[in-house]
Amino acid sequence: MPFHIVRNDITTMKVDAIVNAANESLLGGGGVDGAIHRAAGPQLLAECRTLGGCQTGRAKITKGYRLPAKYVIHTVGPVWRGGSHGERELLVSAYRSSLELALQYRCQTVAFPLISSGVYGYPKDQALKVAVDTIGDFLLSHDMTVTLVIFDRAAYTIGGKLFDDIAAYIDDHYVLAHTDVRREQSRAAVFGAPPRAPFPSPASCPAPPPPSPSCPSAALGEAELWAPASGSLREALGQLDESFSQMLLRKIDEAGITDAQCYKKANIDRKLFSKIRSDVHYKPSKATAMAFAIALELPLDQAREMLQKAGFAFSHASKFDIIVEYFIAHRNYNIFEINEALFAFDQSLLGG
């Protein structure tokens, strides 16, 4: 099942369990911890008093009380001390311990905050990478829907170099796609002339003259007019290329991976994959087609071909498309990292 990144208040999430970034006492604090205790009510604190605290990197579970969530999983992330005191290993352990506890209690939906990124001082871009990598690895072998909840834009950032590289790639490609339009707008501003339309609209095109009896096409039916010169329309339809579904299943076999490995790497729900497998004519969304191209680690030319099978193409007029293209061009097929970048640029996510 998929992994999501959303902007929201974690105390309002209607999931089986929310994760609380707690301190070792488990008796409440500031930030996310304080917000969860206030929303859950005094019964949460009363139960926490019975738990005897929690070690850094570990997790314990309580009821959710007044929260929409059934459970609260309390985990203690590390305090940042420069990165050379085992902080990353402890943060990975905090996420994994929480996920394993959720699995033990049969939670199907779990929401996490960005652990240790507040008063504990863990650099937000590094905290995000740990969260995405650890949750992503867990979901490759378990069926669970996990949401990383970001409270606001200021609480979210990807690595500065990655952000700059993607921004430069967008500029190089997005600007080119709009150069003609900008040139015409500048021309209109200077000369006072209306900008030319890049393509004539159907309404402005003169209607073709009616066929004359002397024209050979006048005696042909509409179907025959559109049929290839070498045969009938029926024969042309019989030569249809493989569908998106057929191509996807062929590529899975060629890659030597299982269906489950493919849809998990694509961040796609198993039920959606079943629909695609059972319907040879299934028409996926553009984001779904892209997600499978990434899961199969297709080079850019083959990714374009897979999109064409679904009736789409990469567009340099779309930042979403350019960002996905950037990762494929750089042979980075980690869909969770791609979704980090898409979220950072205010784009919708792949999969789900």
Phi, psi and omega per residue, in radians:
M1 nan 2.871 -2.930
P2 -1.476 2.915 3.087
F3 -2.012 2.257 -3.089
H4 -2.076 2.673 2.932
I5 -2.129 2.181 -3.102
V6 -2.363 2.770 2.959
R7 -1.708 2.105 -3.092
N8 -2.944 3.060 3.003
D9 -1.699 2.027 -3.021
I10 -1.064 -0.445 -3.125
T11 -1.248 -0.193 3.135
T12 -1.786 0.008 -3.045
M13 -1.295 2.218 3.113
K14 -1.599 1.421 -3.106
V15 -2.303 2.995 3.112
D16 -1.161 -0.674 -3.121
A17 -2.581 2.464 2.929
I18 -1.932 2.635 -3.137
V19 -1.775 2.325 3.137
N20 -1.817 2.194 3.048
A21 -1.397 1.564 -2.969
A22 -1.697 3.032 2.949
N23 -1.777 3.044 -3.004
E24 -1.132 -0.390 3.134
S25 -1.349 -0.430 -3.037
L26 1.086 0.356 -3.068
L27 -1.829 0.390 3.081
G28 1.605 2.856 -3.123
G29 -3.010 -2.553 3.131
G30 -1.726 -3.029 3.067
G31 1.023 -2.383 -3.128
V32 -1.067 -0.722 -3.120
D33 -0.995 -0.892 3.136
G34 -1.112 -0.690 3.141
A35 -1.107 -0.709 3.136
I36 -1.168 -0.754 3.123
H37 -1.111 -0.715 3.129
R38 -1.127 -0.719 -3.101
A39 -1.264 -0.596 -3.095
A40 -1.379 -0.467 -3.133
G41 1.652 3.017 -3.031
P42 -1.124 -0.352 3.140
Q43 -1.131 -0.540 3.120
L44 -1.122 -0.809 3.114
L45 -1.078 -0.683 -3.141
A46 -1.076 -0.733 3.121
E47 -1.227 -0.666 3.138
C48 -1.063 -0.564 3.138
R49 -1.093 -0.421 -3.110
T50 -1.480 -0.114 -2.988
L51 -1.568 -0.259 3.104
G52 1.258 0.490 3.111
G53 1.344 -3.044 -3.085
C54 -2.679 2.377 3.115
Q55 -1.297 2.679 3.063
T56 -1.061 2.316 -3.127
G57 1.573 -0.079 -3.139
R58 -1.931 3.125 -3.107
A59 -2.584 2.612 3.039
K60 -2.379 2.793 -2.998
I61 -2.164 2.537 3.047
T62 -2.378 3.045 2.997
K63 -1.233 2.884 -3.131
G64 -1.623 -0.319 3.125
Y65 0.962 -2.028 -3.037
R66 -1.371 -0.066 3.134
L67 -1.317 2.710 3.027
P68 -1.133 -0.412 -3.140
A69 -1.384 2.537 3.136
K70 -1.244 -0.651 -3.089
Y71 -2.233 2.744 2.896
V72 -2.079 2.172 3.052
I73 -1.751 2.033 -3.093
H74 -1.678 2.136 3.105
T75 -2.270 2.641 -3.103
V76 -1.959 1.988 3.074
G77 -1.503 2.904 -3.102
P78 -1.409 2.651 2.956
V79 -1.413 2.325 -3.125
W80 -1.256 2.186 3.118
R81 -2.258 0.635 3.092
G82 1.792 -0.207 3.064
G83 1.667 -0.058 -3.093
S84 -1.890 0.281 -3.110
H85 -2.085 0.581 3.091
G86 1.301 0.372 -3.081
E87 -1.083 -0.748 -3.089
R88 -1.116 -0.791 -3.131
E89 -1.069 -0.687 3.122
L90 -1.191 -0.648 3.128
L91 -1.214 -0.720 3.047
V92 -1.013 -0.775 -3.134
S93 -1.094 -0.655 3.124
A94 -1.090 -0.754 3.110
Y95 -1.184 -0.812 -3.093
R96 -1.148 -0.707 3.121
S97 -1.083 -0.688 3.127
S98 -1.168 -0.752 -3.136
L99 -1.156 -0.714 3.127
E100 -1.156 -0.636 3.082
L101 -1.170 -0.693 3.081
A102 -1.093 -0.696 3.113
L103 -1.132 -0.727 3.140
Q104 -1.065 -0.641 -3.132
Y105 -1.639 0.261 3.046
R106 1.020 0.671 3.075
C107 -1.398 2.244 3.111
Q108 -1.633 -0.426 -3.112
T109 -2.291 2.254 -3.075
V110 -2.377 2.443 3.100
A111 -2.102 2.280 3.139
F112 -1.965 2.545 2.818
P113 -1.491 3.077 3.049
L114 -1.483 1.661 -2.976
I115 -1.108 2.424 3.061
S116 1.230 0.048 -3.043
S117 -1.533 -0.053 3.136
G118 -1.642 -2.042 -3.074
V119 -1.171 -0.294 3.106
Y120 -1.349 -0.188 2.920
G121 1.372 0.176 3.129
Y122 -1.154 2.229 -3.128
P123 -0.928 2.264 -2.960
K124 -1.077 -0.683 -3.138
D125 -1.160 -0.669 3.100
Q126 -1.253 -0.671 3.095
A127 -1.086 -0.683 3.125
L128 -1.145 -0.746 -3.136
K129 -1.107 -0.735 3.094
V130 -1.061 -0.781 -3.127
A131 -1.065 -0.870 -3.082
V132 -1.150 -0.780 -3.128
D133 -1.122 -0.775 -3.072
T134 -1.215 -0.797 3.129
I135 -1.147 -0.744 3.136
G136 -1.044 -0.791 3.116
D137 -1.063 -0.717 -3.132
F138 -1.114 -0.723 -3.077
L139 -1.260 -0.297 3.084
L140 -1.196 -0.320 -3.129
S141 -2.180 0.103 3.127
H142 -2.444 2.569 3.078
D143 -1.621 1.867 3.141
M144 -2.809 2.546 3.041
T145 -1.754 2.091 -3.079
V146 -2.084 2.348 3.120
T147 -2.103 2.243 3.014
L148 -1.664 2.055 -3.008
V149 -1.762 2.073 3.100
I150 -1.839 2.218 -3.046
F151 -1.246 -0.732 3.121
D152 -2.692 2.989 -3.093
R153 -1.054 -0.640 -3.112
A154 -1.111 -0.391 -3.117
A155 -1.550 0.113 -3.018
Y156 -2.286 2.293 3.042
T157 -2.773 2.528 2.978
I158 -1.765 2.996 -3.107
G159 -0.968 2.428 -3.063
G160 -1.026 -0.753 -3.126
K161 -1.151 -0.754 3.115
L162 -1.068 -0.785 3.134
F163 -1.041 -0.788 -3.119
D164 -1.145 -0.709 3.133
D165 -1.105 -0.757 3.130
I166 -1.175 -0.734 3.124
A167 -1.049 -0.718 3.112
A168 -1.144 -0.702 3.115
Y169 -1.108 -0.723 3.085
I170 -1.075 -0.807 -3.132
D171 -1.042 -0.775 -3.104
D172 -1.096 -0.594 -3.046
H173 -1.762 -0.714 -3.124
Y174 -1.150 -0.701 3.134
V175 -1.107 -0.748 -3.128
L176 -1.041 -0.636 -3.114
A177 -1.191 -0.365 -3.069
H178 -1.990 0.142 -3.070
T179 -1.057 -0.782 -3.098
D180 -1.089 -0.725 3.141
V181 -1.122 -0.765 -3.141
R182 -1.126 -0.686 3.128
R183 -1.071 -0.735 -3.138
E184 -1.189 -0.649 3.109
Q185 -1.129 -0.683 3.102
S186 -1.155 -0.720 3.123
R187 -1.052 -0.744 -3.134
A188 -1.132 -0.666 -3.126
A189 -1.183 -0.619 -3.084
V190 -1.394 -0.800 -3.012
F191 -1.763 -0.080 3.124
G192 1.268 0.264 -3.139
A193 -1.701 2.538 3.103
P194 -1.146 2.480 3.122
P195 -1.116 2.514 3.113
R196 -1.333 2.471 3.045
A197 -1.242 2.409 -3.121
P198 -1.110 -0.505 3.093
F199 -2.409 2.486 3.100
P200 -1.159 2.419 3.115
S201 -1.355 2.666 -3.131
P202 -0.986 -0.624 -3.100
A203 -1.153 -0.494 -3.085
S204 -1.521 -0.148 -3.119
C205 -1.497 2.351 3.106
P206 -1.153 2.508 3.117
A207 -1.192 2.482 3.114
P208 -1.187 2.579 3.123
P209 -1.160 2.621 3.117
P210 -1.119 2.558 -3.127
P211 -1.140 2.465 3.111
S212 -1.624 2.765 3.139
P213 -1.013 -0.431 -3.105
S214 -1.396 -0.224 -3.135
C215 -1.438 2.239 -3.102
P216 -1.015 -0.547 -3.070
S217 -1.252 -0.292 -3.098
A218 -1.132 -0.477 -3.096
A219 -1.579 -0.016 -3.097
L220 -1.667 2.619 3.038
G221 -1.322 2.880 -3.088
E222 -1.072 -0.733 -3.124
A223 -1.087 -0.725 -3.114
E224 -1.205 -0.557 3.110
L225 -1.044 -0.674 -3.066
W226 -1.600 -0.129 -3.107
A227 -1.297 2.622 3.076
P228 -1.065 2.664 -3.109
A229 -1.109 -0.461 -3.027
S230 -1.463 -0.133 -3.099
G231 -3.019 -3.010 -3.098
S232 -1.486 2.933 3.066
L233 -1.076 -0.674 3.124
R234 -1.037 -0.725 3.134
E235 -1.179 -0.656 3.134
A236 -1.122 -0.751 3.129
L237 -1.133 -0.500 3.113
G238 -1.258 -0.205 -3.115
Q239 -1.836 0.352 3.127
L240 -0.978 2.436 3.127
D241 -1.259 3.008 3.137
E242 -1.102 2.609 -3.136
S243 -1.404 3.043 3.070
F244 -1.036 -0.794 -3.122
S245 -1.046 -0.789 -3.140
Q246 -1.111 -0.726 3.134
M247 -1.128 -0.749 -3.136
L248 -1.042 -0.846 -3.110
L249 -1.143 -0.637 3.095
R250 -1.125 -0.765 -3.120
K251 -1.150 -0.614 3.084
I252 -1.081 -0.790 3.117
D253 -1.098 -0.742 -3.124
E254 -1.137 -0.595 3.139
A255 -1.323 -0.265 3.134
G256 1.227 0.558 3.114
I257 -2.038 2.869 3.118
T258 -1.487 2.874 3.057
D259 -0.993 -0.780 -3.093
A260 -1.095 -0.748 3.106
Q261 -1.048 -0.678 -3.108
C262 -1.185 -0.910 -3.058
Y263 -1.251 -0.456 3.051
K264 -1.230 -0.737 3.098
K265 -1.161 -0.414 3.102
A266 -1.520 -0.058 -3.089
N267 1.048 0.655 -3.079
I268 -1.923 2.462 3.097
D269 -1.182 2.498 -3.135
R270 -1.017 -0.657 -3.122
K271 -1.133 -0.674 3.100
L272 -1.155 -0.730 3.111
F273 -1.061 -0.688 3.128
S274 -1.061 -0.679 3.089
K275 -1.089 -0.753 -3.131
I276 -1.135 -0.738 -3.113
R277 -1.161 -0.636 -3.046
S278 -1.492 -0.224 -3.093
D279 -2.141 1.835 -3.086
V280 -1.094 -0.406 -3.117
H281 -1.778 0.270 -3.103
Y282 -1.059 2.348 3.125
K283 -1.887 1.813 -3.118
P284 -1.357 2.888 2.985
S285 -1.262 2.877 3.122
K286 -1.074 -0.744 -3.126
A287 -1.100 -0.650 3.118
T288 -1.167 -0.759 3.106
A289 -1.064 -0.746 3.095
M290 -1.084 -0.731 -3.104
A291 -1.067 -0.699 3.120
F292 -1.242 -0.615 3.076
A293 -1.070 -0.652 3.112
I294 -1.252 -0.758 3.135
A295 -1.039 -0.614 -3.129
L296 -1.490 -0.047 3.131
E297 0.955 0.841 -3.127
L298 -1.378 2.443 2.990
P299 -1.134 2.918 -2.968
L300 -1.025 -0.699 -3.115
D301 -1.140 -0.681 3.114
Q302 -1.291 -0.564 3.058
A303 -1.107 -0.713 3.087
R304 -1.084 -0.697 3.124
E305 -1.111 -0.714 3.129
M306 -1.127 -0.691 3.087
L307 -1.102 -0.687 3.125
Q308 -1.089 -0.643 3.097
K309 -1.058 -0.504 3.131
A310 -1.615 -0.008 3.110
G311 1.565 0.380 -3.091
F312 -2.241 3.041 3.052
A313 -2.653 2.690 3.011
F314 -1.126 2.353 -3.127
S315 -2.101 2.260 3.077
H316 -1.472 0.152 2.963
A317 -1.691 0.095 -3.108
S318 -2.190 2.108 3.094
K319 -1.100 -0.636 3.095
F320 -0.977 -0.879 -3.119
D321 -1.108 -0.715 -3.086
I322 -1.158 -0.683 3.132
I323 -1.140 -0.783 3.108
V324 -1.097 -0.748 3.114
E325 -1.052 -0.693 3.120
Y326 -0.981 -0.836 -3.094
F327 -1.180 -0.690 3.109
I328 -1.141 -0.760 3.130
A329 -1.063 -0.557 3.109
H330 -1.626 0.169 3.080
R331 0.948 0.668 3.009
N332 -1.834 1.858 -3.020
Y333 -1.871 0.358 3.096
N334 -1.420 1.807 -3.023
I335 -1.129 -0.465 3.132
F336 -1.265 -0.645 3.050
E337 -1.186 -0.655 3.094
I338 -1.083 -0.734 3.130
N339 -1.172 -0.563 3.017
E340 -0.961 -0.858 -3.089
A341 -1.172 -0.727 3.131
L342 -1.058 -0.736 3.125
F343 -1.118 -0.713 -3.130
A344 -1.096 -0.496 -3.141
F345 -1.763 0.342 3.072
D346 1.050 0.664 3.096
Q347 -1.907 2.798 3.045
S348 -1.192 2.870 -3.037
L349 -1.791 2.826 3.095
L350 -1.508 2.594 3.099
G351 1.379 -2.745 3.099
G352 1.405 nan nan
